[in-house]
């Protein structure tokens, strides 16, 4: 089974209304704890071969609104135990960064040849600070990678850029994207990835 994971109903509502939907999508709710809790609950009760997280993300200098970004690695931007010798973002007992499955990277790149690649940073606040390194930002993705790593299930994340850090009228631009074309674009991404398998 390939499990698709989104954070918000606004990201998954078009998928849920499609006839090809086969109970392979869960909506976790916003934030790291909600995401980890819902995914753990599902994996504890179902056999899952692969996890595919899709959803909106903020981007910075390397991206524009509507870009599709395939995540190659993921880390936290709001977790810091560097005082104790850990890399910033690293949770003790876990890798410095979480890597997407190479098998899934090949599959998804073939399904979405127009997509870019990037590094995902996750934190429990809506990121608006400018960051020099080409990156995308969300509030759930890395926690999903952490759970997948714990359960030893290959995972990948595909993000649709909904807003760019530092853009004019940031909040309203994001809300307009979310309420108009965002869900349809995620539905198209979902279908293309399913067809790749």
Protein Blocks (a to p, Z undefined) as FASTA:
>chain_A
ZZdddfbfklmmmmmmpmklghiaccebgcjklmmmmmmmmmmmcccfbdcddddddddf
kbcehiacddfbdcdfkbccklnopaehiaghiafbdcddfklmmmmmmmmmmbccdddd
ddfbdcfbdcfbdcdddfklmmmmmmmmmnopacddddddfbdehiahklmmmmmmmmmm
mmmmmmmmmmmmmmmZZ
